[in-house]
Amino acid sequence: MADDPIAGNGGRVVTTAGATRAPDRAFDPHAHPHAHPDERRLRTVEPGLDSGHARAHADVWLSDVSAGYGDRIALEDVNVAVEAGSLLAVVGPNGAGKSTLLKLMAGLIRPWTGRVEVLGHPAGQQARRVAYVPQAELVDWAFPVTVGDVVMMGRYPALGPFRRPSAVDRRAVAAALDQVSMASHVETQIGSLSGGQRRRVFLARALAAEPDVFLLDEPVTGVDATTQEDLMDLLEAEARRGKTVIATTHDLACAAQRFQRVLAINHRIVAHGPASLVLDPGVLSRTYGGHLLVLGGDAVVLDDAHHHDEPSGRERHFHEGGGHSDGQSSTASRRTP
Amino acid sequence: MIDLLMTPLEHAFFLRALAAAIIVGTVCAVVGTYVVLKGLAFIGDAISHAAFPGVVVAFLVHGPYLLGAGVAAVATALSIGVVSRRARIRTDTAIGVLFAGTFALGIFLFSTINGYVADLFSFLFGYLLSTSVDDLISLTILAGLVLGAVAVLWKELLYATFDPLGASASGLRVDWLESIFLALVALTIVISLQAVGIILVVAMLVTPAATAQLLVVRFGRMMALAIAVGIASSVVGLYLSYWVDAASGATIVLVETGAFLGALALGPRTGLLGRRRPAAVAEAQAQQA
């Protein structure tokens, strides 16, 4: 972590107020065997500082992780601990390994080296307490399911094969749809929804599963400003309830304004810390390399010619039929052409 | 007209064939709905051809053909995944290799048998009217097995088909579901062999579901409509083949193909006649705009 600007400037432990945990989460900060001066205010956990401590506090913990596809390495030397109740944005250029990092946490791919723990167990073992939402491009929107069907899928893993959805499940689905303001679309086929409505429905599916950890791949990409605000309000509320929310995003403005913490990656971790410290021109130019222009003191403009998304996130930009494919999404494609 | 419909029913062999056609039409439509949504038509074709050497071996050792076909089909279905993972080649390449290789093995074994073997030949093209009582019992048991498995796992299969990443991350064993599903496809093909034969079985699997997909946009309705199309085509096709004295399997597939083309021409979304759309779709599109 020698090049970590947060660790380098002495700000390794950053405290913020209001880091209280919701009572419904079984968590005892004293469960690990060493003392800490002020657990309740602890917000940042730097793995290099005290790995045992970081691991005990973390909902998501990665140690010396490298990963990739085939013989192509996507991530290396990743050490990160994400504390419960965090609202974390993962930023970085296209192909930096953001989706790979999320898939590691979701247990969808295994690390080549190192360990990935989620909720105190190897990734994938606590799957029913984790909700993962893939990129919109990876979903077949012509699939014959309605909004209500998709959200009900969030309840399937807990139901198991032999039980049918009950009134409790239907209430949970209705409540989740209400939260994302999509209750009136319950009977609508998903293909006739707008891009923003599609992201709302998938967040509702995650909410209906009542998870402790949300892993969201590009949840606010290609949505209008209103939807972005609504979705971020919801995620913020979940984090306040003690849930851990980790989302990849290309939208640095959104990361700066709406997330507490930011993880900047480009195959390795460039910086991890509070949004205000990570999103400075120095860190960003090292994260984005030549694709970033620094204008004046702190204004930054992304010049990511390879990317398909507008970095502002304020424009609608859909990919009908899954035509788009980059290095990461093609390996995750579910269909054989 | 009534006579035309009732006369064949006086023959026990026709009644048995009708029962088999209805069973096959139902099971194919149920499993075919997932096959169409997963985009696995090619795998269905491969598995059906792979059943051929199993049938020939069963014939050579005088064993039950359903067992031979079942073992060969399930083994091929499960090895497609293993071969593509181990060899790190694309799935369609692995299917192509296994598809041709197993079918060649069947023809090789077949060609070593002296003389013309009508029973075996009928497996290539199907012969519903030769359905025996024993066949019917086996079909019913296997169909019950497949439909039972889908009844238990329908929602898990649906989630894993729609969003394999989300389903896997939330704790569903998507890899197991995939293997179970391929085994169900293999069993469905075995059930259908006598009705339509190895060459045409993929049509039974895919066409009713594809027809339904043109007409409705909900999963449950799609499966229900596929079953209706599958059963109706099987019954109509069987009668037609009886009246004009044609091959029953081919006639059933032709009726299904006709239903598909009819849906394509008249369907609400693809229809060539007018641009009428279901109210729900139109409403949603109005809101989107």
Chai-1 contact restraints between the chains, C-beta under 6 A:
chainA,res_idxA,chainB,res_idxB,connection_type,confidence,min_distance_angstrom,max_distance_angstrom,comment,restraint_id
A,A106,B,A169,contact,1.0,0.0,6.0,A-B,restraint_1
A,L108,B,L165,contact,1.0,0.0,6.0,A-B,restraint_2
A,L108,B,S168,contact,1.0,0.0,6.0,A-B,restraint_3
A,L108,B,A169,contact,1.0,0.0,6.0,A-B,restraint_4
A,A127,B,S170,contact,1.0,0.0,6.0,A-B,restraint_5
A,A127,B,G171,contact,1.0,0.0,6.0,A-B,restraint_6
A,R128,B,G171,contact,1.0,0.0,6.0,A-B,restraint_7
A,Y132,B,G166,contact,1.0,0.0,6.0,A-B,restraint_8
A,Y132,B,A169,contact,1.0,0.0,6.0,A-B,restraint_9
A,P134,B,L165,contact,1.0,0.0,6.0,A-B,restraint_10
A,P134,B,G166,contact,1.0,0.0,6.0,A-B,restraint_11
A,F143,B,F162,contact,1.0,0.0,6.0,A-B,restraint_12
A,P144,B,V217,contact,1.0,0.0,6.0,A-B,restraint_13
A,P144,B,R218,contact,1.0,0.0,6.0,A-B,restraint_14
A,P144,B,F219,contact,1.0,0.0,6.0,A-B,restraint_15
A,P144,B,M222,contact,1.0,0.0,6.0,A-B,restraint_16
A,V145,B,F219,contact,1.0,0.0,6.0,A-B,restraint_17
A,M153,B,Y159,contact,1.0,0.0,6.0,A-B,restraint_18
A,Y156,B,K155,contact,1.0,0.0,6.0,A-B,restraint_19
A,Y156,B,Y159,contact,1.0,0.0,6.0,A-B,restraint_20
A,P157,B,S170,contact,1.0,0.0,6.0,A-B,restraint_21
A,P157,B,G171,contact,1.0,0.0,6.0,A-B,restraint_22
A,P157,B,L172,contact,1.0,0.0,6.0,A-B,restraint_23
A,P161,B,V152,contact,1.0,0.0,6.0,A-B,restraint_24
A,P161,B,L153,contact,1.0,0.0,6.0,A-B,restraint_25
A,P161,B,E156,contact,1.0,0.0,6.0,A-B,restraint_26
A,T188,B,A284,contact,1.0,0.0,6.0,A-B,restraint_27
A,Q189,B,V217,contact,1.0,0.0,6.0,A-B,restraint_28
A,S192,B,V281,contact,1.0,0.0,6.0,A-B,restraint_29
A,S192,B,A284,contact,1.0,0.0,6.0,A-B,restraint_30
A,S192,B,Q285,contact,1.0,0.0,6.0,A-B,restraint_31
A,S194,B,Q288,contact,1.0,0.0,6.0,A-B,restraint_32
A,R334,B,P164,contact,1.0,0.0,6.0,A-B,restraint_33
A,R335,B,G39,contact,1.0,0.0,6.0,A-B,restraint_34
A,T336,B,T91,contact,1.0,0.0,6.0,A-B,restraint_35
A,T336,B,D92,contact,1.0,0.0,6.0,A-B,restraint_36
